[in-house]
Amino acid sequence: MIRGLASTGFVTRFPDVPGHEAIIDWCPRLDVDGFELSITRVWETERVADDLGVAGLRFETAHLDKRIGAELLEDSSAALAELKRDCRLAAALDASLVVLHLWELPVGDRRLDENLALLPACLDVAEETGVTLTVETIPCSAGSPLRNAHRAIETDARCRITLDTEFLAHHGQLDEALDDNALWERVAHVHVKDYAGGLRDAEGKRRYLVPGEGSIDFDKVFEALRKRSYGGALTLEVSTLDASGTVNVQRFREAEAWLSTHPWLLPT
């Protein structure tokens, strides 16, 4: 049985905060099967790999630096080099999956054809480093997450998908995604977070809602996963890190409480 993962995004969500020590300080307090590492390029990857390895934390998945998808369009060689660096860190920590924002702001998916043309090269890099690359169903500027995910699958049969409940709900596609049999042949990972009518709060700050804080029916979501006998990774994504790199203890406790009372038991 798989009970799910907690995302270390709660300590690495801001990309320009260099410290990774909070991961070591806080993650062992969570009773989960493993973690998803949110990678930032300001890290010294060898040191991070050594420190996290010594800490004995299990990383099942890793989120590649979110800027890679946008930078593929400007300097593909540099972006692929960054992707390789991130994949090597993931592999060094024994993570089996990596998550890519194939299209990303400021361009979003307005030049998706160009992103898709580079997808095979991204998959080559992941394959060479021994990890499986997944494309996440992130928000779109022109198309829709499901259509873009299908186009990625059609571009290269090696491509796998990370479904994100919040982003699909934002586009009104969560129910459609849960019923999409063809898509589920390629789903390898699910990001769990709630949705309450927008991706940002009243002050314009990005928010990551724990299930129950928004409008998504997670009983329905998890029942759909059970019916599919889904045995892949489930990651609770929640941000408890502020822009200065300080952990919000109250928010951490809220996430911890949800994890402790919702074991997400699914058949494997």
N, C-alpha and C positions, 0 to 999 in steps of 0.2 A: 504494500500500500504506500502511496506517496501522499504526504501531508502538506507539501508545499514549501516554498522558499520565501525568505524575506529579502528584500532588495537592500543592498548597502547603499542604495541611492539616498537613504536618509542621512548618510554622512559624506556623500561625494556629489551631491546634486549640483552644487555650484562649481562650474568647470575651472575657475581660476583660483580656487582654494587648494593650495598644494598639499596640505597635511592629509595623511592617511591613518594617523594614529588613532583617530576616533573609531575607526572600524575595529581595531584591536581592543579598544577600551569597552565598546558598547555591544558589538555583535555577539560575543559569548553569552550575554545575558538573555538572549532569545532562544526559546525552545522550538527550533525548526530543523528541518532536514538539511538545510544548506542555505546558501546565499547567492544572489546575483551581484556581481561587482560592477559598479558604474565607473568606467575608466576615464581619466582625464589626462591630457597630454602633458600637463605641467609636472606630472610625477616622474621621478627617477625610477624607471620600471624595474631595474634589477634590485634596487633596495626594497621597493614595494613587494616584489615577488618573495624576496628573502624574509621580510618582516611578517607578511601574511602567512607564509608557509610555516614559519616558526610558531605562529599563533595557533596553528592547528585548525583553522577555519576551513570548512568545506565549501568550495565554490562550484556550483553546477553550471551556471551561466555567467556571461560577462557582457555588459553593454558597451559597445565601441563608442569612442568619442563622437558626440552627436554632430559635430561639424563636418565629418568626413563626407557625407552625402552631398552637401553643398559644394565642398571643395573639389570633389571629383570633376565638376563642371569647369573649374577655373584652372586647376593644375592636377591632372589625373595622376601623374607620376608621384608627386608629393603626397597626395591623398592616399594612394595605394601603399606608399611607404609607411604612413601613419597607421593605416589599417593593419599592415603586417606587424608593426610594433605592438599594437593592441592585441592582436591575435596571439602573438608570442607570449605576452603577459598572461592572457587567459589560459593558454596551454600549459604554461609553467605552474599554474595553480590548479591544474587538472580539470578546468572547466571544459565541458563538452560542447556547449553552444555559445555562439556570440550573436548579438543583436545589432543590426545595422539600420540606421535611418537612411534608406536609399535616396529619398528625396528630403530636402530640408530647407527651411527658410534661410535667407530671404527669397530665394527663387521658388522654393516648394517643389511642386510637381509640374510647373509650367514648361519645363524642358525634360519631361520624363523620358522621352525617346533617347536622349543623350545619356541619362542615368542608366537606362536599361542596356544600352550598348556597352556600358562598362561593368555591368553586373557579372558577366562571366569572368572577368579579370579579378573581381572581388572574391568570387567563389574559388578561383584558382589559389589565391593567397591563403584563404581559410583552409582549403584542402591541404596545401603544402605544410601548414603549421599544425594540422591534426585536429582542427575544430570544425564544427558544422555551422555554416552561416545562415542566419534567419533574417528575413526582411520584416520589419515591424509595420503594422497597420496604423501609421501615424496620420495626423491631420493633413488635409490636402488644400492646395490653393486653386486647383483647376478641376481635378477629377474627384474620385472617391477612394477610400482605403481599400475596399473590396475589389474594385476594378483594377486598381494598381497592383494589388497582391496577385490577382490572376494573371496580369500581364507579366509580372516578374516570374511566375511559375512557367508561363508559356515561353519565356525567353531562355530559361535554362532549367532543365529537369532536376538539377542538383539543389535548386533553391528551396528552402524551407521558410515557414511563416511563423512569426510571433504575433498572436492576436492580442490587442489591447482593448479591454472592456470600455474604458473611458473614451478613447478616441473613436471607437466604433459607435458608441452611444451619441457622441457629439455630432456624428454624421447621420444619425438615425439608422445605422446599419447593424446594430448588435444582434437583433433577432434574426436578421437575414444571414449573418455570419454563423450563428449557432446552427442554422438549418442547411448550410452550404456543404453538401457531401463532398463535392469535388475539392473544395478548399481544405477540408479536414484530412484529406489524404496527405497534405503537406504541412499541417500544423504541428509544430514541435515544441511550442512554448506559449504560455498565456500570461499576460500581465493583468493583474487584478487591481483595479482602483475604481472608485465610484464617480458619478457624474451628477452635477446639479445645475445644468443649464449653461455652463460656460467653463472655459479652461482656466480662468483667472478670477481672483476675488474682486471686491469692490474697489480696491486700491490698485488693481492692475497686476498683482503679483500672481505668479503661477501657483496653483494649488494642487495638492495630491490628496484626494479624499479616501479615507478608510471606508470600506463597505458599511452602509448604514447611515453615512453622512450625506448621501445623495439619493437619486431616484432609481438606480438600477436594481432590478429584482435578482439578487444573487442566489436565492433559492432556485430560481429558474435556470440561472447560468450553471450552477454546480450540478443540477439535475441533468442538464443537457450533456455535461461532461461525463457524468456517470453512465448515461445511456450509450455514449460512444466508447465506454470503457477507456477513457483517456488516461494514459499513464505517463504523460510528459511532465515537464516542469510547470509549476504554478508560482508566480512571483507576486507578492504583495509589494506594490510600489508606494512608498510614502516618504515625504520629505520632512526631516526634522532638523535640517542644517540651515542656518541663516547665512547671509552673504559674508559675514565675518569668519565663518567656519565654526561657529559655536553651536553645539547640539541643544535643541529645545527639549528639555527633559520631559515636560508635560506631554508634548507631542509623541515623544518616544514611548512614554507609558501608555498612551492611547493605542498606538500600534501594537505594543506588546500585549495589551489586554485583548485586542481583537484576535491576535494570533493564538493566544492561550485558550480562547473560548470557541474558536472556529477551526477545528482540525482538518477540514477540507478532505476528509478521507474518501479517496476515489479508488476503484479497482484498477489493478495493473494487469 
